[in-house]
Amino acid sequence: MVKRLTIALVVAALAAPQALKAQTPDSSVSAGRLSSGSSITNPAISVIGWFQAVGGNDSTAQENPFELREAELSFQAAVDPFTRADFFLSASSEGLEVEEGTITWLALPGGGQLKLGKFRADLGKFNRTHPPETPFADRPLSTAAFTGPEGLSTSGVSASVLLPNPFDLYWDLIANAGTVPGAGESPVFEATSRSDVLVLGRTSVFVPVRESADLNLGLSYANAAAQPALQSQGSRAMLGVADVTLRWKNPRRSIYRSLIALAEITGERGSSSGAQRLLGGFGYVLYQCARQWKLGARYDWTERPDAPEHASGALALIQYQPSEFSTLSLQGRRVHDALTDRDFDSAFFKWTFNIGPHGAHPY
């Protein structure tokens, strides 16, 4: 009996490689399975580099004539079937910091999602895009005046849900609750105690215009403790943002012709009765005129919390994109400061490039 069992085991061992070979006709299938398994256990890693050169008489545009402004490292992966983790680290001359670091529950009851961690606040459209990935070498004047040179970020919780509607439109509602920026981080907000919380709400809806175009309409509101310099207008400051985005792409020549136009208006007011209201806004158009070329223009106008006079400006750019991994642009900007009644001119060369599978940002 033992002898028969031994012979059977030997025969099975000799037949196993032939059975495995029959199930796996070539090595590429096996390699694909190993690659797929490794992607499950390792996050997608990418790096975005932002190199920039500047010239002109505007000393606020950039400190040095040539700078590697930022290297953004991203780590993104599914934690399990229900959650996703996204981490973005920003390395610059000021050091290494976590620009965003979140974990997102993807399928809550009712079809909602919940995000915890540090993230860019859902205030308007432009604030949610990381600076290297905007078309511009700078921030629009109104965003710098009300949310700072890096935009508004917070650490806390963000909840989002799709709103059912009779028009069958993609309509979302987002709520943020998080920490208030510290001293020097925001021109409008500043935390005075641990109990201070930034509260924010945003709703936006996509409206199809025709087969080749759609509109995105958005409204945002933020409320937090005011900067000490603004507390004569109330202990809390309020920001409201209205934005509209038009996207068009020729369905027959989609790789050659497209257009995006965005306009955003920001208003700021203190919480006390009769507080002064400040306004600012910008609009830009980016037109793809050939497969690798785009032309763009932007106009800015804003009042400022820290100055009695407004500022205005205009920017023009030409962009060349040899591939989806690299973008180069030449940009010229003029800013008029009504306080000093002077014009400041700048010329920029911006080059952004990425390696690795960088994930998409909000549409």
C-alpha positions in Angstrom: 0.0 0.0 0.0 2.8 2.4 0.9 4.6 1.5 -2.3 1.6 2.3 -4.4 1.1 5.6 -2.7 4.7 6.6 -3.3 4.5 5.8 -7.0 1.3 7.9 -7.3 3.0 10.9 -5.6 6.0 10.6 -8.0 3.7 10.5 -11.1 1.7 13.5 -9.8 4.9 15.5 -9.3 6.1 14.7 -12.8 2.8 15.6 -14.3 2.4 19.0 -12.5 4.8 21.1 -14.7 2.9 19.8 -17.8 -0.4 20.8 -16.3 0.9 24.2 -15.3 2.3 24.7 -18.8 -1.1 23.7 -20.4 -2.8 26.4 -18.2 -0.2 29.1 -18.9 0.5 29.0 -22.7 3.2 31.7 -22.5 5.4 33.6 -20.0 3.7 36.9 -20.6 0.5 35.8 -18.9 2.4 34.7 -15.8 4.4 38.0 -15.8 1.1 39.9 -16.1 -0.3 38.2 -13.1 2.8 39.0 -11.1 2.7 42.6 -12.2 -1.0 42.9 -11.3 -0.3 41.4 -7.9 2.5 43.8 -7.2 0.4 46.9 -8.1 -2.1 45.8 -5.5 0.5 45.8 -2.7 2.5 48.9 -3.9 1.1 52.4 -4.4 1.2 54.3 -7.7 4.2 56.7 -7.4 4.8 59.7 -9.5 6.7 63.0 -9.5 5.8 66.3 -11.0 8.6 68.8 -11.5 8.0 72.6 -11.9 10.9 74.6 -13.3 10.5 78.3 -13.9 12.5 81.3 -15.2 11.4 85.0 -14.8 12.5 88.4 -16.0 11.1 91.9 -15.6 10.6 94.7 -13.0 8.1 93.0 -10.8 10.1 91.8 -7.7 7.1 90.0 -6.3 6.9 87.6 -9.3 9.7 85.3 -8.2 12.8 85.8 -6.0 15.4 84.2 -8.3 15.8 84.3 -12.1 15.8 80.5 -12.3 14.1 78.2 -9.8 13.0 74.6 -9.5 9.8 75.9 -7.9 8.5 72.6 -6.7 8.8 68.8 -7.0 5.5 67.1 -6.1 5.6 63.5 -5.1 2.4 61.5 -5.1 1.6 58.1 -3.6 -1.9 56.8 -4.4 -3.4 53.3 -3.8 -6.5 51.5 -2.8 -6.4 50.5 0.9 -9.2 48.0 0.4 -12.3 47.7 -1.7 -14.0 50.5 0.3 -11.2 53.1 0.8 -8.5 54.9 -1.1 -5.4 56.8 0.1 -3.8 59.8 -1.7 -0.7 61.5 -0.5 1.0 64.5 -2.2 4.3 65.8 -0.8 5.7 69.1 -2.0 9.5 69.6 -2.0 10.7 73.2 -2.5 13.4 75.6 -1.3 11.3 76.0 1.9 11.5 72.3 2.7 9.3 69.2 2.4 5.7 69.3 3.4 2.5 67.3 3.0 0.4 69.3 0.6 -2.4 66.7 0.7 -2.8 63.5 2.6 -6.2 61.9 2.7 -8.0 58.6 3.1 -11.4 58.5 1.3 -14.4 56.2 2.0 -15.8 55.6 -1.5 -19.2 54.1 -0.9 -21.1 55.4 2.0 -24.9 54.9 2.4 -26.8 57.0 0.0 -23.9 57.1 -2.5 -21.8 59.6 -0.6 -18.1 59.8 0.1 -16.1 60.9 3.1 -12.5 62.2 3.1 -10.3 62.7 6.2 -6.9 64.3 6.3 -5.2 67.4 4.9 -6.6 68.7 1.6 -7.2 71.7 -0.6 -10.5 73.3 0.5 -13.4 73.1 -2.0 -13.6 76.9 -2.4 -14.3 77.7 -6.0 -12.8 75.8 -8.9 -9.2 77.2 -9.2 -8.2 76.6 -5.5 -8.6 72.8 -5.8 -5.8 72.5 -8.4 -2.2 72.2 -7.3 -0.1 75.2 -8.4 2.2 73.3 -10.7 -0.7 71.9 -12.7 -2.4 75.2 -13.4 -1.7 76.8 -16.9 -0.1 79.8 -15.3 3.3 80.8 -13.8 1.5 82.7 -11.0 -1.8 82.8 -9.1 -4.6 85.1 -10.2 -4.6 88.4 -8.2 -8.0 87.7 -6.6 -7.0 84.2 -5.4 -3.7 85.6 -3.9 -5.6 88.5 -2.3 -8.2 86.3 -0.5 -6.6 82.8 -0.1 -2.9 83.5 -0.2 -0.1 82.6 -2.7 -0.6 78.9 -2.2 -4.4 78.8 -1.9 -6.6 77.6 1.0 -5.9 74.3 2.6 -7.3 72.7 5.7 -7.0 69.5 7.8 -10.3 67.9 8.7 -13.2 66.1 7.1 -14.9 66.5 3.7 -18.2 64.9 2.8 -19.7 64.8 -0.7 -22.9 63.4 -2.2 -24.7 63.5 -5.5 -28.0 65.3 -5.5 -30.9 63.6 -7.3 -32.7 66.0 -9.6 -35.4 65.7 -12.3 -33.0 66.8 -15.0 -30.7 63.8 -14.5 -27.7 66.2 -14.2 -24.4 65.5 -12.4 -25.1 67.7 -9.3 -22.9 67.4 -6.2 -22.9 68.9 -2.7 -19.6 69.1 -0.7 -19.1 70.1 2.9 -15.7 70.8 4.6 -15.0 71.2 8.3 -11.4 71.7 9.4 -8.6 73.7 11.0 -8.3 77.4 10.4 -5.0 78.6 8.8 -2.4 79.8 11.2 -0.7 83.2 11.4 0.7 84.3 8.0 -0.9 81.5 6.0 -4.1 83.3 4.9 -4.9 87.0 4.2 -8.4 86.6 5.6 -8.5 83.8 8.1 -6.5 83.1 11.2 -7.1 80.7 14.2 -7.1 82.3 17.6 -7.8 79.1 19.6 -8.0 75.4 19.1 -11.8 75.5 19.0 -11.8 77.6 15.8 -13.1 75.7 12.9 -13.3 76.5 9.2 -16.7 75.5 7.7 -17.2 75.4 4.0 -19.9 74.3 1.6 -19.9 74.0 -2.2 -22.4 72.9 -4.8 -21.7 72.5 -8.5 -23.7 71.1 -11.5 -22.6 70.0 -15.0 -25.0 71.1 -17.7 -24.5 69.6 -21.2 -24.8 72.3 -23.8 -24.4 70.1 -26.9 -22.5 67.0 -27.9 -19.2 68.9 -27.9 -19.6 71.3 -24.9 -20.7 71.5 -21.3 -21.0 74.0 -18.6 -20.0 73.6 -14.9 -21.6 76.1 -12.5 -20.5 76.3 -8.9 -21.1 78.2 -5.7 -19.0 78.1 -2.6 -19.1 79.6 0.9 -16.5 79.6 3.7 -16.6 81.0 7.2 -13.8 81.1 9.8 -12.2 83.3 12.5 -11.0 86.6 10.9 -7.4 87.9 10.8 -6.7 90.3 13.7 -6.3 93.2 11.2 -9.9 92.5 9.9 -11.6 92.0 13.2 -12.9 95.6 13.2 -15.3 94.2 10.5 -16.3 91.2 12.8 -14.8 88.3 14.6 -15.4 86.0 11.7 -14.7 86.5 8.0 -16.8 85.1 5.2 -15.8 84.2 1.6 -18.2 83.5 -1.2 -17.1 82.3 -4.7 -19.1 81.9 -7.9 -17.5 80.1 -10.8 -18.5 79.0 -14.3 -16.4 76.8 -16.6 -17.1 76.1 -20.3 -15.4 73.2 -22.0 -15.5 72.5 -25.7 -13.8 69.9 -27.8 -14.4 69.2 -31.5 -15.7 65.6 -31.6 -14.2 65.1 -35.1 -10.8 66.7 -34.4 -10.6 66.3 -30.6 -6.8 66.0 -30.5 -6.4 69.2 -32.5 -9.1 71.6 -31.3 -10.4 72.3 -27.8 -11.2 75.2 -25.6 -11.6 75.9 -21.9 -13.0 79.2 -20.5 -13.3 79.9 -16.7 -14.5 82.9 -14.8 -14.5 83.1 -11.0 -15.7 85.9 -8.7 -14.8 86.1 -5.0 -16.4 88.3 -2.3 -15.2 88.8 1.3 -17.1 90.3 4.2 -16.8 90.5 8.0 -19.5 89.1 10.3 -20.5 92.4 11.9 -23.5 94.4 10.6 -22.5 97.0 8.0 -19.1 95.4 7.4 -17.3 96.4 4.2 -17.5 94.1 1.2 -14.5 93.4 -0.9 -14.7 91.9 -4.4 -12.3 90.3 -6.9 -12.3 88.0 -9.8 -10.5 86.7 -12.9 -11.3 85.0 -16.2 -9.2 83.1 -18.7 -9.4 81.3 -22.0 -7.1 78.5 -23.1 -7.6 77.5 -26.8 -5.9 74.5 -28.4 -5.1 75.6 -32.0 -3.0 72.5 -33.0 -2.2 69.1 -31.7 0.6 70.3 -29.4 -0.1 74.1 -29.2 -2.4 76.2 -27.0 -2.9 80.0 -26.8 -4.2 81.6 -23.6 -5.2 84.9 -22.0 -6.3 86.0 -18.5 -7.6 89.1 -17.0 -7.6 89.9 -13.2 -9.1 92.6 -11.0 -9.3 92.6 -7.3 -9.7 94.7 -4.1 -7.5 93.7 -1.3 -8.0 93.2 2.5 -4.5 94.7 3.2 -4.6 97.7 0.9 -7.2 100.5 0.2 -6.7 100.4 -3.6 -7.4 97.7 -6.1 -5.0 95.9 -8.5 -5.6 94.7 -12.0 -3.6 92.7 -14.5 -3.5 90.8 -17.7 -1.5 87.7 -18.9 -0.9 86.1 -22.2 0.7 82.7 -22.9 1.7 80.3 -25.6 1.9 76.7 -24.6 3.7 73.7 -26.2 3.0 70.2 -25.1 5.3 67.6 -26.8 3.5 64.8 -24.9 1.1 64.4 -22.0 4.1 64.2 -19.7 5.6 67.6 -20.4 4.3 71.1 -20.9 6.3 74.2 -21.7 5.0 77.8 -21.9 6.1 81.4 -22.4 4.0 83.9 -20.5 3.9 87.7 -20.3 2.1 89.6 -17.5 1.4 93.2 -16.6 0.0 94.2 -13.2 -1.3 97.7 -12.4 -1.2 98.7 -8.8 -3.6 101.6 -8.2 -2.1 102.3 -4.8 1.2 103.4 -6.4 -0.2 104.0 -9.9 2.6 101.9 -11.4 2.8 99.1 -13.9 4.9 96.0 -13.2 5.9 93.7 -16.1 7.1 90.1 -16.0 8.0 87.4 -18.5 8.0 83.7 -17.5 9.2 80.4 -18.9 7.4 77.6 -17.2 8.2 73.9 -17.7 6.3 71.1 -15.9 7.0 67.5 -16.4 5.9 64.3 -14.7 7.1 60.7 -14.4 4.8 57.9 -13.2 1.0 57.5 -13.3 -0.1 60.7 -11.8 -3.8 60.6 -10.9 -6.4 63.0 -12.0 -7.4 66.1 -10.1 -11.0 67.4 -9.8 -12.6 68.0 -13.2 
